[in-house]
């Protein structure tokens, strides 16, 4: 047998081969390909869920990097988790809770906390955190497979039924063009398996209350262990971040129809989003409980949030500690009060302002300390636009700024600094040089192989809206393809090479 390297596939392109065994024998090749049967694959391999869509994702790599600071949002989280844990006792009780709020009000942080609390209390929870311009996480066609995979992990009794559905209808695993509707995907992969297990293990029809006469009439039935502490919870965060508006409406319609037919099914759905017409028109109905997050955004929570941030930074920052040793408490009680009033209940604004105040002197090239920046933060225009403008101005004079910012704003899937550099045909250090001053609004990882992400998708809206970003937007839109390999304005997208287009 020869040890010479083999070129079995010749000049073929975009070729995918599974379980290929190739042997080179003098005189030619002997190739044996074994296709793994569907029944031999794990459910995870079959469904291929989106790993970074759930609450268990690495939030540093896959935004939003949102979590409730200790001592904040206690009441609203308690309100939601109490609802999710309650058994379904009435036929007209809403199975869906829609919490809506403005940009930066902390919706994703609350969703994260609700998921974590449910797990801590041994209650099953599946989740999908939508995020705009994050590949399949901004689309909806893999929602059903992702939820089904999580459900089978927590309620193993559903796995056989999910497998049976896939075997009977393989098109459930293919993309939209396969002709399978979103409602069908959810029905076959999530609702039907869950309902069947509930009926089989409890002897209770989904249209009858659990614990009623039907359960007593079936000898030897047992409850589902995973549901012993409360209903199965599905959390859908950032539904407004999904690109597929028609499918979002279809999802809601199918969900409402399922609960109408199964009023006592032990399943609850917690949805968060901004108020958008295609969502509100379908969720503002009798079968849905509504909650406006504005009613839960208190100055007390913002005060606690800032206290935690300042306390941690003081412990780490020797410059601040030296200042306090000489001048006393910082920030003063009066400055903290002014800061809370200036922030006006927006957690994303609070977080971004704090990052601005704590910006490293080495990063921005100035001699400003956090103590110098605090008065500047108090003079910023309330809201995020003023902060975005002021922060971006810190790097706007640097080489490649328009190319780098426009790339980050328009990429469909985030790239690491090394990937952005390769796409633009520049050095990685030049990308880092621009981004290092923008860490109040852009999450810059510590290594070159982790993706650069936005702290909040409102920055993308800001960058792509001329009326809001003004000169920054003009600088981005006017970026010329002749000067750079990455021209990302709308008029030139169609003329870009395929190797660049695939990222957008």
NORZIZI-V317866 format. One record per backbone hydrogen bond with DSSP energy under -0.5 kcal/mol. NH is the residue of the N-H (numbers start at 1). CO is the residue of the C=O. Records with the same first field share a line. If there is no record, write none. Layout:
BEGIN
NH = CO / CO
END
This chain:
BEGIN
2 = 24
10 = 7
12 = 9
21 = 19 / 32
22 = 20
23 = 30
25 = 23 / 28
28 = 25
30 = 23
32 = 21
34 = 19
35 = 33
36 = 34
40 = 37
41 = 37 / 38
46 = 42
47 = 43
48 = 44
51 = 49
53 = 50
54 = 51
57 = 54
59 = 57
61 = 58
62 = 58
63 = 61
66 = 64
68 = 109
72 = 69
77 = 73
78 = 74
79 = 75
80 = 76
81 = 77
82 = 78
83 = 79
84 = 80
85 = 81
86 = 82
89 = 87
93 = 90
95 = 287
96 = 287
97 = 269
98 = 289
99 = 97 / 271
100 = 98 / 291
101 = 273
105 = 102
110 = 106
111 = 107
112 = 108
113 = 109
114 = 110
115 = 111
116 = 112
117 = 113
118 = 114
119 = 115
120 = 116
121 = 117
122 = 119
123 = 118
124 = 226
126 = 233
128 = 235
129 = 53
130 = 128 / 237
131 = 137
134 = 131
135 = 412
137 = 134
138 = 135
139 = 136
143 = 140
146 = 142
147 = 143
148 = 144
149 = 145
150 = 146
151 = 147
152 = 148
153 = 149
154 = 150
155 = 151
158 = 155
159 = 156
162 = 158
163 = 159
164 = 160
165 = 161
166 = 162
167 = 163
168 = 164
169 = 165
172 = 169
173 = 170
174 = 171
178 = 175
179 = 176
181 = 179
185 = 181
186 = 182
187 = 183
188 = 184
189 = 185
190 = 186
191 = 186
192 = 187
194 = 190
195 = 191
196 = 192
197 = 193
198 = 194
199 = 195
200 = 196
201 = 197
202 = 198
203 = 199
204 = 198
208 = 205
212 = 209
215 = 212
216 = 212
217 = 213
218 = 215
219 = 217
221 = 218
222 = 201
225 = 223
227 = 224
228 = 225
230 = 227
232 = 266
233 = 124
234 = 268
235 = 126
236 = 234 / 270
237 = 128 / 235
239 = 272
241 = 238
242 = 239
243 = 138
245 = 243
248 = 244
249 = 245
250 = 246
251 = 247
252 = 248
253 = 249
254 = 250
255 = 251
256 = 252
257 = 253
258 = 254
259 = 255
260 = 256
261 = 257
262 = 258
264 = 206
265 = 262
267 = 265
268 = 232
269 = 95
270 = 234
271 = 97 / 269
272 = 236
273 = 99
276 = 274
279 = 276
280 = 276
281 = 277
282 = 279
283 = 279
284 = 280
285 = 283
288 = 285
289 = 96
291 = 98
293 = 100 / 291
295 = 292
296 = 293
297 = 294
298 = 296
302 = 298
303 = 299
304 = 300
305 = 301
306 = 302
307 = 303
308 = 304
309 = 305
310 = 306
311 = 307
312 = 308
313 = 309
314 = 310
315 = 311
316 = 312
317 = 313
318 = 316
321 = 317
322 = 318
323 = 319
324 = 320
325 = 321
326 = 322
327 = 323
328 = 324
336 = 332
337 = 333
338 = 334
339 = 335
340 = 336
341 = 337
342 = 338
343 = 339
344 = 340
346 = 343
347 = 104 / 345
348 = 104
350 = 346
351 = 347
352 = 348
353 = 349
354 = 350
355 = 351
356 = 352
357 = 353
358 = 354
359 = 356
364 = 360
365 = 361
366 = 361
372 = 369
373 = 369
374 = 370
375 = 371
376 = 372
377 = 373
378 = 374
379 = 375 / 376
380 = 376 / 377
387 = 383
388 = 384
389 = 385
390 = 386
391 = 387
392 = 388
393 = 389
394 = 391
395 = 392
396 = 392
398 = 395
401 = 398
404 = 400
405 = 401
406 = 402
407 = 403
408 = 404
409 = 405
410 = 406
411 = 407
412 = 503
413 = 503
417 = 450
418 = 448
420 = 416
421 = 417
422 = 418
423 = 419
424 = 420
425 = 421
426 = 421
430 = 427
431 = 427
432 = 428
433 = 429
434 = 430
435 = 431
436 = 432
437 = 434
438 = 435
439 = 436
441 = 438
442 = 438
443 = 453
444 = 442
445 = 443
450 = 447
452 = 415
453 = 443 / 451
455 = 441
459 = 456
461 = 457
462 = 458
463 = 459
464 = 460
465 = 462
466 = 464
468 = 465
469 = 465
470 = 466
472 = 469
474 = 470
475 = 471
476 = 472
477 = 473
478 = 474
479 = 476
483 = 480
484 = 480
485 = 424
487 = 485
488 = 486
492 = 489
493 = 489 / 490
495 = 492
496 = 493
500 = 497
501 = 497
502 = 498
503 = 500
504 = 501
END
